[in-house]
């Protein structure tokens, strides 16, 4: 989705996310386990793990949960195997969605994601059907009130960010995936907590949405997907017109 649509939906979901703290802990725990498995348990030499630990602390995740997730990744604790999966599908209006999943049961995840698409007026697509229209990037969204534009731009450029987009209420910083951890650490050292920070699928082209009925159906599907326990994030190639977006957000 476009930056301003992403910013609006980030604000829209904040209250719901706060209410689903258990799911947030589950998602971050799985990511920590994967990071420790792939890069080792020493956060000093594993920047991805270091970034996730910071994210966990910002979400008020208990320290015991963090330690347990790391031990699962290094094999010190027995348990199930965590896998990362990507599903591609269509939402109403011809919108493409990329659904990232971390799961210990891919059959369950596939069934739940497929069912959610069907019940909400969308349909699951085959692997690769939509990936060509997205690029994998690091994405940060930061409210304008947290820092002035010159300071944000300086931090971004010093850490090889690709682009800094200034919106009415926020900044959107895009970087290569290889620079994500360094940029996340730079914001942390500057005392800035991004409102959204992730490795995202950024669309090359977007589908403009002007009809309220279609916009609401898209949000319904995205909300339903994000409710699923195994879903880490949902990315789309839609751009809802600003007046319509504000009207929906205010209701």
N, C-alpha and C positions, 0 to 999 in steps of 0.2 A: 504494500500500500504506500501511498505517498507519505512524505514526512508529516504534513499537517494532519492527515487522517490517522497516522500512527500516534501522533501526539494526543489527539482528541480521544482516541480509544484507550490510550494509556491512562489518561485522567479518568475516563469512564469506568475502567476496570479497577481502579485503585481501591475503592471501598470494598468491592467484591473480593479482591485479592487479600486484603487485610482480614476479611472474614474467613478465608480459606487458608489460613496459615499452615495447617497440617499438610495440605497438598504442596505448598511452596517448599516446606522442609523436605518432603519426599522427592521432589524434582531436583532440588539442589544436592541432596544426599546422593542421588544416583549419578549426578554429574561429577561430584567429588570422587566417588568410587571409580568412575571411568578415568578421571584425570590421574588418580593415584596408581591405577593399574597400568596406564600407558607411560607415565613419567616419573613414577616413584613417589615416596611419601614425604620427601624433604621439600617443603615449599620453597626454600631458598633456591633450589635448583630446578624447580618445577613451576614456572610462571603461571601456567594455567591453573594449577592447584592453588597457588597463592591468590589469584584473582577470585576463585570460587570461595575460598575461605573468607575473604573480605566480604563477598556478596552474602555469604551465610550469616556473618556477624551483623551486617547491616539489616538483615531480615530477622534479627534476634533469635537465630537458631541456637539452641543449647550447645555448649562446647562438647558435651558427651556425644551428641549426634554427629558432630564433625569428626571426632576421633574415631567413632565406630565406622563411619563411611569410609575414612581413609584405610582403616584396617581391613575392611571388606575388599578394597581395591588391591591391597598388597598381599592378600591371601592369609593374613593373620587371623581373620575370622572366617569361618565357613559360611556358606550361604549360596544364594542363587546367582546366576550369571546375568549381568545387566547388558542389554544391547541397545544400540542407537539405531532407530529406524526413521525413514522418511516416506510419508505418504503424499500423493498428489491427487487433487480432485477439483471439481468444478462446483462453484456456488451459483445461486440464481444470478441472472444477468450476464452469464458467460465469464464470470470472475474465476481466476485460478487461485487455488490455495495450496500452500506447502505446509504440511503438518509434521512437526518434529516430535518424535516419541522416544522416551527412554523407558525400557520395560524389562521385566523378568519373565514375561510370557507373551511372545509375539503373536501367538494365535488369538489370545484374548484381545490384544491391542488392535489387531487387524479387524476383528469382528466388531469391536466397539466403534472404531473410526468409520468403517463402512456403514454400519447401522445409523450412525449420527448423520452422515451425509444424506442418506436416503430419507430419514425422517424429517430433515430440514430443507428438502427440496433441491439437494445437490446430488452429485454422484462421484464415486471414487474412480480415479483414472489409473492407467497403467504407469509403471515406472518409466520416467523420462518424458512423459506426455507434456509436462509443463516446465520442466527444469531448464529448458533452453531459454526461457523468458526471464530467468532470475540469475543473479550473481550473488555469490556468498561473500558477505562483507561484515566488518564490525560496525555496529551502529550504537551511538549514544544519543539520548535525548535529555536535554538539561534545561530547566526553566530559566528564563531570562533573568529573573530576580536573584538567582544564585551567583551570577558573575557577569561582569560587563563583557561586551563583545570582543574588545581588544585582548583581554586576558584569556578568554576562551580560545580565540584564534591563535594566540602565541603558544599556548600549551599544545594545541592541536598540531600546529606546524612543526614545533620542536620535536614532536613524536611521530612525524611522518604521516599525519592524517591526509586523506585523499581530498576531503571537501568539508567545508563548514557552511551550513545553510542556516540563515537567520530567519526565523518565523516571527509572527506577532507576539507569541508567548514563550517561545522556546528556541533553542539551538539544536540542530541536528548535525552530528559529526560522524562522517563516514571514513572508514579506514580499511586497509587490507587485513585479512584475517591474521596474518603474521605479525601485525602491529597492534592487535587488539589488547593483548595483555599489558604491553608497555604503556599504552594510552590509558588503560584502566588504572594502572598504578600511578601514573602522573596525576590523574584527577584525584585519586585518593590522597596523594601527598599534598595537593593544593587544597585539601579539605572540602572537595566537591563530591557530593553523592548524586550521581545521575538518576533521573527519574525512570529511565529505562536504559539498560546496558546489556547487549547480547550480540552473538554472532547470528546475523539475520540473513534471510533471503530477500534481497532488494530487487524489485522488478525492473527490467529494462524498459518496458512500456506498461502503461496503466490503462485500465478501462474506466472511463469517466461515468459516474453514476449520478443521474439527475432525478430519478424517480424515487420518491419516498418509500413506496412499497418494496421496491427492490433493495434499497439500502437497509431497511428493517429486516428483510429476509437474510441478507448477508450477515448482519450483526447477530441474528438469531442463531445461524449456523456456527459462526465463530465462537459465540458464547458457549454453545453446546459442546463444541470440540474442546474448548479450554476447561470445561468442567470435568473432562475425563481425567482420571488419575494419572495415566501414563503420558498425557500430552504435555510436552515442555513448552512449545510455542506454535503459533499459527501465523503465517505470513501470506499476504495476498497482493494481487496486482490491481487493486481497485483504488479509485480516487473519487471520494464523494464531495460534491460541490459544497463550498464553504457555508452558504446560508442554510442548506439542507442539513449539513453536518451539525451546525450549531443548534438547529431546531430539535434534532433528535437527541443531542447531548443534554439539552435543557429539560427534557421530559423524563 
